[in-house]
Amino acid sequence: MSLDLTRREFLQGAGAAGALTLAPGVFLYAKDPKVPVTDAVRWGLLVDTRLCQEDCDACVTACNEEHNLEDLGRPETDAQWIRKLTVRDPLGGRTISLPMMCQHCEHPPCVDVCPTGASFRRVDGIVLVDKHTCIGCRYCMMACPYKARSFIHENLTEQLPHAPRGKGCVESCTMCVHKVDAGENTTACAEACHKDGHQAILFGDLNDPDSEISKRIREFGATQIRADLGLNTGVRYQNL
């Protein structure tokens, strides 16, 4: 049985039970088992760097608020599921601003190195961490070529039901799986970017040729960061 199927069955079983207790007062809510995860869908993000402003961090703020990622005053160790980068073309001198998060790879290195199966990829392309089985070894953090994962060093309070977190666990962008499973078909970062007027981030189904994200990629092309690794990322960039 594949890892994806095993995780799907776990989530469906959890949904049938309503919720699983993760810690006192914190529950892991699963999607409705009547609406199964399907590999007919491949969720992804498309970022147009021409529309991404260097001085804008609306996507970062929205992600932090959506998942209650606290600023503990330690930039090097604070959880950061999405961060803004500024890169410069050494030849032409062009400066580019872009958000960096888990790239939700089809062949994720984090899954390959995880000794407990806590890191897993759903069949719809979303890469997640099972907090119940993560032992905090941080192999996945070392394996990720995008430095997209964080480790929780502190005891946490005021957690949100849709984003359970715990000391000693690794975490990263979930592509707002709670929104996806609720049928909202969007992410906090994409919503915030649109509200801010830049519209640099687009969420959608990469497998649907009629989706807006597929149409834009087909018309204008897109780039995978570190495409040479052959990971087939779910996050694509334009105008890099």
C-alpha positions as CSV (number, residue, x, y, z in Angstrom):
1,M,0.0,0.0,0.0
2,S,1.4,3.4,-0.9
3,L,2.3,6.0,1.7
4,D,-0.2,8.5,0.2
5,L,-3.1,6.0,0.5
6,T,-2.1,5.1,4.1
7,R,-2.2,8.8,5.1
8,R,-5.5,9.4,3.3
9,E,-7.1,6.5,5.2
10,F,-5.7,7.9,8.4
11,L,-7.3,11.3,7.7
12,Q,-10.6,9.7,6.7
13,G,-10.7,7.7,9.9
14,A,-10.0,10.8,11.9
15,G,-12.8,12.6,10.1
16,A,-15.2,9.8,11.0
17,A,-14.3,10.2,14.6
18,G,-14.7,14.0,14.4
19,A,-11.4,15.0,15.8
20,L,-8.2,13.6,17.4
21,T,-6.8,15.0,20.6
22,L,-3.3,16.3,20.0
23,A,-2.7,18.0,23.3
24,P,-5.0,19.3,26.1
25,G,-7.5,21.6,24.4
26,V,-5.9,21.1,20.9
27,F,-7.5,18.9,18.3
28,L,-6.6,17.7,14.8
29,Y,-9.6,18.1,12.7
30,A,-9.7,16.0,9.5
31,K,-11.6,16.6,6.3
32,D,-15.0,15.0,5.7
33,P,-14.4,11.3,4.7
34,K,-17.3,11.6,2.3
35,V,-15.1,13.9,0.2
36,P,-11.9,11.8,-0.4
37,V,-8.6,13.2,-1.4
38,T,-8.1,12.4,-5.1
39,D,-5.0,12.3,-7.4
40,A,-7.1,13.8,-10.1
41,V,-6.2,17.1,-8.5
42,R,-2.7,18.6,-8.1
43,W,-2.9,21.7,-6.0
44,G,-0.3,24.3,-6.7
45,L,0.7,28.0,-6.5
46,L,1.9,30.3,-9.3
47,V,3.9,33.4,-8.3
48,D,4.4,36.2,-10.8
49,T,7.6,38.0,-9.6
50,R,6.8,41.1,-11.7
51,L,3.8,41.7,-9.5
52,C,5.6,40.9,-6.2
53,Q,6.8,44.1,-4.5
54,E,9.9,44.0,-2.4
55,D,8.4,46.1,0.4
56,C,5.3,44.0,0.6
57,D,5.0,41.2,3.1
58,A,1.2,40.8,3.1
59,C,1.6,37.0,2.3
60,V,3.9,36.5,5.3
61,T,1.6,38.4,7.7
62,A,-1.5,36.5,6.4
63,C,0.2,33.1,6.9
64,N,1.3,34.0,10.4
65,E,-2.1,35.2,11.4
66,E,-3.9,32.2,9.7
67,H,-1.8,29.7,11.6
68,N,-1.0,31.7,14.7
69,L,2.8,31.7,14.1
70,E,4.0,33.9,16.9
71,D,7.0,36.3,16.7
72,L,9.1,35.2,19.6
73,G,11.9,37.7,18.9
74,R,14.3,35.0,17.6
75,P,14.5,35.4,13.8
76,E,16.8,32.5,13.3
77,T,14.6,30.0,15.1
78,D,11.1,31.5,14.9
79,A,8.6,29.5,12.8
80,Q,8.3,30.9,9.3
81,W,6.2,29.0,6.8
82,I,6.6,31.6,4.1
83,R,9.4,34.2,3.8
84,K,10.2,36.9,1.3
85,L,13.5,36.7,-0.5
86,T,15.3,39.3,-2.7
87,V,17.6,37.9,-5.3
88,R,19.8,39.7,-7.8
89,D,20.8,38.7,-11.3
90,P,24.6,39.0,-11.2
91,L,24.7,39.5,-15.0
92,G,22.1,42.1,-15.7
93,G,21.7,43.4,-12.1
94,R,18.0,42.9,-12.0
95,T,16.6,42.6,-8.5
96,I,13.7,40.2,-7.9
97,S,11.4,39.8,-4.9
98,L,9.6,36.5,-4.3
99,P,8.0,34.5,-1.6
100,M,9.5,31.2,-0.6
101,M,7.7,28.4,1.1
102,C,7.4,24.6,0.9
103,Q,7.4,23.8,-2.8
104,H,5.1,20.7,-2.3
105,C,7.2,18.5,-4.5
106,E,5.9,15.5,-6.3
107,H,9.1,13.7,-5.2
108,P,9.8,15.4,-1.8
109,P,13.2,14.8,-0.2
110,C,11.7,15.4,3.2
111,V,9.5,12.4,2.8
112,D,12.4,10.3,1.5
113,V,14.5,10.9,4.7
114,C,11.8,10.8,7.3
115,P,12.4,7.7,9.5
116,T,8.8,7.6,10.9
117,G,6.7,8.5,7.9
118,A,5.7,11.8,9.6
119,S,6.5,13.7,6.5
120,F,4.1,12.6,3.8
121,R,2.6,13.7,0.5
122,R,-1.1,13.5,-0.1
123,V,-2.2,12.3,-3.5
124,D,-3.5,15.8,-4.3
125,G,0.1,17.1,-4.1
126,I,0.0,18.7,-0.6
127,V,3.1,17.8,1.5
128,L,2.4,17.7,5.3
129,V,3.8,16.7,8.6
130,D,1.9,14.3,10.9
131,K,2.5,15.8,14.3
132,H,1.5,12.5,16.0
133,T,4.5,10.7,14.6
134,C,7.2,13.4,14.1
135,I,10.1,12.7,16.5
136,G,11.9,16.0,15.9
137,C,14.9,14.5,14.3
138,R,15.0,17.3,11.7
139,Y,16.4,15.1,8.9
140,C,13.7,16.7,6.7
141,M,15.0,20.2,7.4
142,M,18.4,19.2,6.2
143,A,17.1,17.4,3.2
144,C,14.9,20.3,2.0
145,P,16.7,22.3,-0.7
146,Y,14.4,25.3,-0.1
147,K,15.0,25.7,3.7
148,A,11.2,25.6,4.0
149,R,10.8,23.9,7.3
150,S,10.9,25.1,10.9
151,F,11.4,23.4,14.3
152,I,9.3,24.3,17.3
153,H,11.6,24.9,20.3
154,E,9.1,26.3,22.7
155,N,5.9,25.4,24.5
156,L,3.1,27.0,22.5
157,T,-0.2,28.5,23.7
158,E,-3.4,29.8,22.1
159,Q,-3.2,27.3,19.2
160,L,-5.9,27.1,16.5
161,P,-7.9,24.0,15.9
162,H,-7.1,23.9,12.2
163,A,-3.4,24.4,12.8
164,P,-2.2,22.2,15.7
165,R,1.4,22.7,16.6
166,G,3.7,21.2,19.3
167,K,7.1,21.6,20.8
168,G,9.6,19.2,19.3
169,C,7.9,19.0,15.9
170,V,8.9,20.1,12.5
171,E,6.4,22.1,10.5
172,S,6.1,24.0,7.2
173,C,3.6,25.5,4.8
174,T,0.5,23.3,4.5
175,M,-0.9,25.1,1.4
176,C,-3.7,26.0,3.8
177,V,-5.0,22.4,3.7
178,H,-7.9,23.3,6.0
179,K,-9.2,25.8,3.5
180,V,-8.7,23.3,0.6
181,D,-10.5,20.5,2.5
182,A,-13.3,22.9,3.4
183,G,-13.8,23.6,-0.3
184,E,-12.6,27.2,-0.2
185,N,-9.9,26.4,-2.8
186,T,-7.6,29.2,-1.8
187,T,-4.7,30.0,0.6
188,A,-4.2,32.8,3.1
189,C,-1.2,34.1,1.1
190,A,-3.1,34.2,-2.2
191,E,-6.1,35.9,-0.6
192,A,-3.9,38.5,1.1
193,C,-1.9,39.2,-2.1
194,H,-5.1,39.8,-4.0
195,K,-6.6,42.0,-1.3
196,D,-3.3,44.0,-1.3
197,G,-3.8,44.7,-5.0
198,H,-0.7,43.0,-6.3
199,Q,-2.3,39.6,-7.3
200,A,1.2,38.0,-7.6
201,I,0.1,34.7,-6.1
202,L,-2.4,32.4,-7.7
203,F,-3.7,29.1,-6.3
204,G,-5.3,26.3,-8.3
205,D,-5.4,22.9,-9.8
206,L,-2.4,22.2,-12.0
207,N,-4.1,19.1,-13.4
208,D,-7.1,21.0,-14.7
209,P,-6.4,22.4,-18.1
210,D,-9.3,24.9,-17.7
211,S,-8.1,26.3,-14.3
212,E,-6.7,29.8,-14.3
213,I,-3.3,28.6,-13.0
214,S,-3.0,26.0,-15.9
215,K,-4.0,28.6,-18.5
216,R,-1.4,31.1,-17.3
217,I,1.4,28.5,-17.2
218,R,0.4,27.3,-20.7
219,E,0.4,30.8,-22.1
220,F,3.3,32.4,-20.3
221,G,5.4,29.5,-19.1
222,A,6.7,29.0,-15.5
223,T,9.9,28.1,-13.7
224,Q,10.6,25.6,-11.0
225,I,13.3,26.6,-8.5
226,R,16.1,24.0,-8.7
227,A,14.3,22.3,-11.5
228,D,17.6,20.3,-12.0
229,L,16.7,18.3,-8.9
230,G,13.7,16.7,-10.8
231,L,11.3,17.2,-7.8
232,N,8.4,18.5,-9.9
233,T,7.4,21.2,-7.5
234,G,3.8,22.3,-7.0
235,V,4.9,26.0,-6.6
236,R,5.9,27.6,-9.9
237,Y,7.3,31.1,-10.7
238,Q,7.0,33.4,-13.6
239,N,9.5,36.1,-14.8
240,L,12.4,34.9,-12.8
